[in-house]
Structures are given as structure tokens and as C-alpha cells.
Amino acid sequence: MSGARGSPSGRPPVVVIGLDSADPATLRRLAAEGRLPSLAAALERGRAVELRCVSSVFAGAVWPSIATGRGPGGHGVLHYRQLRPGSLELVPEAEAEVRSPFWRTAAAERRRVLVVDVPIAGRPPGEDGGLGEGSMMLEWGPHPPLRPPASWPPPLAAEVLRRYGRHPCPDDDPYLRGVRALRRARDRIAGGAALRSRLVADLLSRGPFDLVVAVFAEIHVAGHQFANVDDPGHPCRDPAVAAALGGSPLEAVYEAVDRAVGSLLARLPGDATVLLASVSSVCPTYGGSGILPELLERLGLLVRARAGESGRAKERPGAGRRLRRRLLQAWRAIVPERLRAAVARRVPEATRARIATERLEAEVDWARTRAFAIPNEFAGYVRLHVRGREPGGIVAPDEREGLRDRIATEVRALRIAGTGEPAALDVIRCDRAFPGECVDWLPDLAIVWNSGRPIPAVASASVGRIENRDPGRRPGHRDDGLLLAWGPGIADGPPLAGARVEDLAPTVLALLGVTPPPGIEGRPIEALLAAPVASPEASPRARP
């Protein structure tokens, strides 16, 4: 397909390449050092657009927001595990339905699309019969790897696995320690980028397509795996291991992705409009996931179940569940955390979510609990135990406002122990910040901890000192992103700022000459486009 012209619709094809969780500052620095020649050329050629997202709040929301043009309240995908509305059940994000991704809208208008490895992109592609003749969708190696490889048309996945095998490293392991293990992870991740480039080029040759969307997940995986190795002050970093690695393994993956992207760019049609997007960069964090439950407990809002009792009021768990709980308690007491994590990684996520649900239900006295923390790695999520919303809820609907305000005030009063710095950078009331039809999936409050620096403990006059028992083993995310765009659909001009990831979907649809679906929050980045936007006005965007 290299150098080919045109597309089935007769318009210039649109190609979206995602660099999942690449850091714009690192891209620019390594490009300036001559280490990323392909991306240096893209920086020189492309018009730059600053992108913002909310991954510091909802790490799983970024790609669903890109796909749908809606914020978290519009699609309801937040994190790798989240609370199902109307229940106390923790479910994998793979169970959330991402409706109306922009490639489906394009396919409905008879555009032929190719979609590869967009994370959390909706229901499995094998069930996606609405893409139309000639279109293709593949989940081969996205991060997170939520389910086995699948495709539309269904036989494609089996063919890809025969020819390319599985992605060699679609996920990170925060418990890897030794030099050999980390080198092996680096090489496998880098090899995955090269393999992905060949795979996408193979699928491109089966075109032509009007729209191509392909995401490189390798920098995301490497960021979670290696960002702490590059942070000299991080408690999880072993200086001897870092020295023996002989250079940043994360930067080595950036270089491998640059080679892979350069190879893919060389194969694109000569008249393609290209959007190269890096979003939701990974950064070291110093933990904080355990602060919130203890805070709520000290405020008397969360009450722990006493040993031997069910957390559910007036409910005695069945014999099977009681046995599982005893086995889990013994497992946690006897087996080291690192070994438990290694075993857990081989358990299906649906099973892990069910176990996490049982643990949450068992550890809390729900008859006396007014607020609880939804388990999470990064930001803090507070859910009120509301009557009529949660089963057995005890907070009256007219009490919600005052209770939210009280918790927010207490969080804002927390300081990092020994300093005057606030423990929380932001406390967000989610129904106001992220309105939408899926707002019930969101917590009542989201807390962004000030965890980009050492945070040994937090304290306030009302709750005293709370130790931070989370070492920040797994790096988190920032909200910055960068879009580089070039080709016949892009207008010349200076760099642009103020765009959100929700604006990508309507911008791509405008380039394809397709009207966005109703209810979309994002708006086309009109200053970026060479031709005026003919589609109707989008609905007013939610305030971030």
C-alpha cells in the first residue's frame, strides 16, 4: 500500500497512530538528541496540538474518551476494576460497553475502517458485526490485555496468531527486580513494537481503507515497568540494578517504538492525513492508595466488620463463600506478596474481580458504613452508601450534599507529614465535573493525591497521622498529551493549545466528511482543519 493514492470513498484516507502513554517532554528531548529520528521528522513536519485528558483521575478513561468523544460521565469507563451501579460488585473495565466509537460511526457511513489494538474499545471485535464489508478490527496486543485476541471478521485473529504469535509482553509486572528479568522485559516489549509494525503493515496491504486507527501500547507497558528505575529517589528503585542495566530501559523502548512507527509511516498512502497522538504519559508515583480507607474509618464513616462476621447486615454467607474467605485469609497471611501477585496474574480478571468483591463485602460493616473507598491504584474514589442506590444503603438522599462536603473538607485539610504541603492536589465532585448518562458508574468524590514526591504519611488536626503503606510500586499517569497532524486535511499554522482528547473523534469524522453521532461532547479542532467543518454543532462540552 506504500505510496498508494485514494481510498474507497474517494477522499484522502485518515490514519490515526496512537503512542499510548508517551510523554511529550521525553519525546521532544530524545528527538532533539537524535535518538528518535522518525518522531523528530514528525515533530518537524506535523502541526502540534496540546491535548488534555483526565488520566490522573480515571486512568482507564482516556481511550474510551478518544473513541467516543465523550468524557467519563458519558461512557462510564474509569479504571481496570470499578463498581457496578446499584451493587457492591467490582467488575473489570472490559465489561463496560463503549458505545458509538468513531470508527463505527464512520463504518455506518460506508467508510472502510481498519482498527488495531485501541485499548478498552468496546465489546469484543468478534461480536462487532456492524463494521461493514471490507472493514477489519483486531485486538492483538493492547494494554491492558483484558481478554484473549479477537477480531472482525472472526477468522482474522486466528490467522494473525498463526503468523505472528501473541504479543510478547502486553503487560507490566511491578514485582520484577533482577537485572536479567528487567532486560528480558525490555527486549520483549521492544520486540512487540517491531512485531506490531509488521502486523499493521500486513493488514494495510489488504486495503485500501478510508480510516486506519492503530495504537502502539509498548511505551505504556514500559512506563509502568521502568519509570521507577529512572527515578533516583524512588523507594522501589534498586541503585545497583539500575546501574547494571547500563542505560534507561524505558528510553530504549522509546527508540524501538520510533523505529516501528517510522517503518509504518513509510508504508502509508502518499495522500494520507496523519494524526499521531501521544496521550496520558506515565510518571513515577509515591503511593497513597491506602490512605482513603483509613481516613474514612477515623472519621467514623467506614466501619470494619468484626472478625467472624459477615460484612452484610442480616446476611450469612454460604458455606462455599465462607471457605473461600478462610482460604484467602490464610493465603494473605502465609504467602509473600510478590508470590501472591505472580499467581494472581495467571488468574482471569473476572475471577480476580469476584474475589475483590467478596473481600470488600466481607471487610466492611455495611449496616453502619456511610462512605467507603472503591479499591484503586492511583486516585482515591469515595462512594457514599446511599439508600436506594447501594443495596442496604443508609445515607438518605438529602444527606449526600453535606456528607460529600464534609469528606472533601477533611481531605483538603490533610498535609504531608512534616511539611505544609497538601496531601491532595484536587478533590473532585464527579457528578458536576463529569456529567453524562453513565454518571452512576463514577464515584461521588475523586481525590488526586500529591504523590509525585515522597509521601511517608499524611496528617490533620481532626484525624491525626495516617501512614502511607503504599510504596508506589506501579507508576501512575499525568494528564498531558500531544497531537502531531499533517497531510492534505491539515491547515498550516502555529501550534494549538486547549484541545481535549474528546475532540479527536469529531475531528477525525470531520476529516472523513461524516457527521458525529448525537450527544458527543468533543468538538472538531477547527483551526487544525484545512476545510471548514460542515457537521452540526456538537453539544456543549462538560467542564473539566
N, C-alpha and C positions, 0 to 999 in steps of 0.2 A: 504493500500500500504506500510505500515511500514515494513521495513526490506526486502521488495521485491527486486529481482535482475533482471537486464536486462531491455531492452527497445525494442520497436518494431523493431528497426534497428539492434539489437544485440550488439550495443555499449553501454558503460555506459551512463546513462541519464545525462543531464546537467541541473542544477537548478540555476536560477538567481533570487536572492531575493534583491529587492531594498528597502533601507531605505531612502525614499525621504527626502532630506534636513537635514539629521542628521549631526551634527558637529563632525568631527573625534576627536577633543580635548575633547569635552564633553563625547563622548563615552568612551574614554580611562580613563578619570577621574572617571566617575561613575562606570566603570568596576573595577577600582583599589579600589574603596571604597566598593566593594561588592554589589552594587545596581543593577548591570546588569549581573547576573550570566551566562545567555546564551551567551551574546555577549563577556563576559570575556573568556568563553570557545572558542568562535570563534577566538578571538584575539590570544589565546594560540595555537590553532590548525592550523589556517589559515596562509598562506603566504601573507604578506601585500604588497599592491601596492598603491603608491600615485597616485591619479587621479586629473587631472586639467580640468576645464571647463571654460566657459565664461559667467556664470550666473550673474556676476556683470554688464555685458554689456547687455546681452539679457537673461532675466530671464526665458523666455519660450523656450529657445533653447536647454536646457540640455537633456531632454528625447528624443526629435527628433534626437539629435546628437548621443545618445546612440543607438537608434533604427536603424538608417540608416548608422552609421559610417561616416557621413558627417558633416561638420561644418555648421554654419548658412547660408553661401552663397550657400551651396549645397542643403539645404532643405527649407530655407526661413521662418522658424518659429522663432519669436523673442520675442513676448510679448503677454499679454492677448488680446490686441487690436492693430492692425497695419494697415499701409497704403497699399491699393491695388495698385500695379504698374499701371501707366497710368491714375490714377484718384486721387481725393482728398477724397476717401471713406475709412473710418475706418471700418475694418472688424474684427470679432472675430477670434482668432487663430484656432478655430475649423474648419474654412473654408479653412485653409491651408492644402494642401494634402501632407502627409508624405509618400513618395514613397519608396517601397522596404525595409521595416523594416526587420531585420534579421530573425525574425520568419517566415515571408512569404517566404524568400529565402530557409529556412530550409524545410518548408512545400512543396515547389515546388520540393524538392529532396526526397519527400516521408517520411519526418520525421513527426511524430505526435507531435503536439505542444499544450500546454496549456498556455494561456496568460491572466493575470488578472490585470486590473487597471494600465496599463502603461499610464502615462499622455500624452495627445496630440499625440496619437499613429497613427493617420491617419483617414480615413473615418470611419463612424460608423460600428461596427462589423457586424451588421445585413446585411450590403451590401457587406461583405467580403466573397464571395463565393469561394475564391481560396485557402483556407487553407487545403483542402483535407479531406478525410474520417477519422474520429476519432479525428480530431483536434477541439479545443474549444478556444474561445476568449470571454472575458467578460469585459464590463465596468460597474462596480457597484458603486464604491466609490472613483474614482480618484480625485486628486486635481491638477488643478481646475476642478470643476464639470461642464463641458462645455455643456452637453446635457443629456437627460434622459438615464437611464440604457438601455443597448443594448447588444446583444451577437451574436455569431456564434457558433452553429446553433441558429436561431432566437428564438425558444421556450425556450432556456435556461434562458434568462433574466427573463421571466415571472415566471418560476419555482423558481429561486433564490429569487425573490421578495416575492413570497408566503411563502417561508420557512424562509427567513432571514429579510425580510423587506428592507427598504432603509438604507444606511449608516447613522448613527445618526448625524454625523457632518462632512461633507466632505469639509467645507469651514469655513474660519475665519470671524469675524465681528470686525473691528477695532474700532467700537463705543461702544462695551461692556465696562461697567465701574464698576458696583457694585460687591460686593463680591459674592453674591448669583448667579448672572449671570455668573461670571467667573468660579466659582466652577462647575456650571452646564455644561458649555462648556468643562471644563477639564474632567469631568466624561463622557460626551458624546463622546469626542474624544478618550479617553482611552477605552471606551466600543466598539468603532468602530474597534480598533485594535484586540480585542479579537474575535469579530464577524468575522472580515476578516480572521483570522487564521482558524476558524472553517469552513468557506466557502471554502477556498483554499484546506483544508484537504478533504472536501467533494468532490470537483472536482478531486483531485488527486486519490481518490479511484475509479474513473471511467476510469483510465488509463489502461495499462501503457502508458507513454509519453516519447519521446526522449528528449524533451525540455520543461521546465517549466519556465515561467517568471512571477513573482508576485511582486507587488510593494505595500509597506506599506506607505500610504500617511499621517499617523497621526502626525508624527513629523513635517512635513512640515506645516500642519494646525496649530499645537500647536506653532510652531516657530513664525508664523505671529501673532498669537493671544497673546502670552505671553512673547516674548523676551523683550519687553519694560518693562514688570513688573519686570523682573530680572535685569534691568539696573538702578542702583540707581540715575543716573544723568539725566535720560530722561525726557523731559518736559511733556510727556503723562503719566508718571507714577504717581499714587497716593500713597504716602507712607503709608497712613492709610489702604488702600485696600490691598497693598502688605503685610503689617504686619498681617492683619486679615486672609489672605489666609493660613498662617501658613506653609510656605514652597513653593518652586518653583513649580507652576503648570506645567511648561514645563518639568522639570525633572521627575515629576510624570508620564507624558505621555511617556517619555523615558523608564521608568520602565514598563509601561503597554505594550509597543511595545516589550521590551525584553522578557516578559512572552509569548506574542503571537508568536514571532519568535521562541522561544525555543520550544513551542508546535508544531509548524510546522516542525522544523528541526527534531524532534523526529519521524515524520511520513514519512520522505523521504526514498527512496530506499537505502539499505545499500551500494550499489556501485556507488552512485551518485557523480558527480563532482559538487561542490557547489561554486558559486560566490556570495558573499554577498557584496553589493555595497552601500555605503552612499555617496551622491553627493550633491553639491550646498547648503551648510549649510546656515541657516537663521541667520542674525545678526541685532542688532538694527541700525537704521539709523536716522540721524537728518535732513532729508528732503533735498530739493533742486529742486523739480520738477518744481517750478515756476520761477526759475532764468533765464532759457534759453529764454523764450519768451520776457521777459523784456530786456535782453541783446540784442537780435536781433532788438528789437524796437529802443533801444537807438543808435544802430549802423546804423539806417536808412534802414535796410534790411527787416524788417517786418513793415507793415503799417496797423493800425487798421481801420476797416470800420467805417464811421461816423454813428451816431445814425439815424435809419430810412432808411439806405441804405442797399442794398444787397451787400455782400462781392464780389460777382461775377461781373466782368465787363460786362456791356451791358446785364444784366440779371435781370429780376424782378421775385422774387419767386412767385409761385402760391398762391391763397388765403388760401388753406389748410396749406401750409408751413408757411405763414405769421402768421396765427392764432396760430400754434404750437409754433412759436418763441415767440410770445407775452405771451402765457401761460407759457412757460419755463422761460422767464424773470421774470414774476410775481412770479412764483414758487420759483425761487432762491432768490428773494428779500424778500419774506414773510416767507417762511418755514425754520426753523433752519436746519443747515447742517446735524445734526445727524438724524433728521426725514427724510430728503430727502434721505439720504443713506439707511435707513431702508426700505423705499418704493422702491428705485431703485433695491435693492437686490431681489425683487419679480418680477421684470420686466425681460423678456427674454433678454439674452445678445445681440441677434441680434437687438432687439429694442433699447437697450442702445447704441449700436454701431451706429445705424442710427441717433439717437438723437445727439450723439457726432459729427458725420459727419456734420449734419446741423449746429451745433454750430460753428464748425471750419470754415465752408464755410461762415457763416454769420458774424463772428467777424473780418475777415481779408479782406483788400482791395487787391484783387488778381491782379488787374491791375498794382499795384505799389510795390508789395511784391516780393523780390528776394530770400528770405530764410525764412523758418518757422520751428517751433518746432512741431514734432509729439507728441501728448499728451502721457505721460508716468509717471509711479510712481517713478522710481528709476534713471536710467541713463538718460542723455539728448540726444535726437535724433534730428539732424538738417537735413532737406530736402531742397535742392535747388529747386527753382521754374523754372525748365529748359524748354526752348522752345522745343516742340516736344516730351517731356516726360510727363509733367503735362499738363492738359488742361488749356489753356491760359497762359502757362509759358512764362516768359520774359527774362530769363537768357540764353544768347547764349551759345551753347555747348563749344566754345573756351574760355568762361569766367569762366567755372566751376573751373578749377585748381586754378586760382588766388583767387576766392571767397572762396573756401574751405580753402586755406592757410590763408586768412585774418581772417576768423572766428576762425580757430584754434589758431592763434596768439593772438587774443583778449581773448579767453577763457584761454589760458595759462598765460596771464597777470593778471587774476583775483586773488585776495588774499582774504582769510577770514578776514573780517573786524577786525581791532585791533590786527592782528597777521601778521607775514610774511609768513604764510603757504599758499601754493597754494590752490585755491578753487577746482581745478580739479586734480585728480590723473592721468588721462590719457585722451588724445584726439585721437580718432582712426579714420583713414580713412578707411571706411568699405570695399570699393571695393578692396583695397590692402590687408587688413588683412584677409578678408573672401571671397575669390573668389569662383565662382561657378555659376551654371546655374540659381540659384534663387537670384542672387545678386541684381536684381531690387527691391526685397522686402525690402532690407536693407536701412537704412538712409545713407546720404552721409557722415555724421560725427556722431560718438557716443562719448559721454562725460561721464566719470565715475567721479562723484563728490566726493570730500573728505568729505563725510557725516557720517563717523564713529565717529565723535566728534561734539560738538555743533558748528553750523554754522549760527549765527544770521543774517549775511549779508555778501555780497561779494563786492569788490570794485577794481577799477583800475583807472589810470590817465585818460584814454580815455572815460570811461562811468560813472565814479563816483560810488556811493554806490547803491547797489541793495539789498533790504531787502529780506530775506528768509521767505516767508509766509507759507511755508510747514513745519509743526511740526514733520514730520517723523512718522506719526501715524501708518503706516504699515511697519514693519521691512523688510529689503531687503535681498540680498544674497551675499555670498562670493564664490570664485572660487575653493575652496578646496574640496577634496573628498578622499575616502579610499575604496579600494577593498581588501577583505579577501577571499582567494581561497584555497580549499582543495579537496582531493579526488584523484581518480586514474589518472585523466588527468593532475594533477598539479605536477610540479617538485619541489623537495626540494631546498632550497637556501635562501639567505638573502632577506630582504625587497627590493623592487624595487621602483625606482622613475622615473619621466619623462614621464609617460603614460598620455594619454588624454582619455576623455570619448568616443571619436570617435574610440578608439582602442578596446572597448568592443565587438562591433558587429563582427569584423573579428576574435577576439579571441574565441568567442562562436562558430562561424561557424567552426573554425579550430578544436575545441573540438568535433564537430559533424561530422567532415570529409566532410564538404560542402564548395565548392569554393565560395568566396564572389562575389557579383554582380559587373559588371564594374562600374568604376567611384568612388568607395569607397575611402575615404581619409585616414581612420584609417588603422593601421597595426596590425597584431596579436602581442600580447606581448609574443614574442617567448621564452624569458628567463623564463616565467611562466609555459610553457607547457612541459609536460613530453615527448611528441613525437614531432619530427620535423614537421614543417608546410609544407604541400605538395602543398598548393594552390599557384597560380601565384602571382608575386609581385604586391602589391597594387600600385595605382598611387601615386606620390609624395604628401605628405601632405601639406596643406596650412600652411603658417607661422602664428602663433597665434599673 
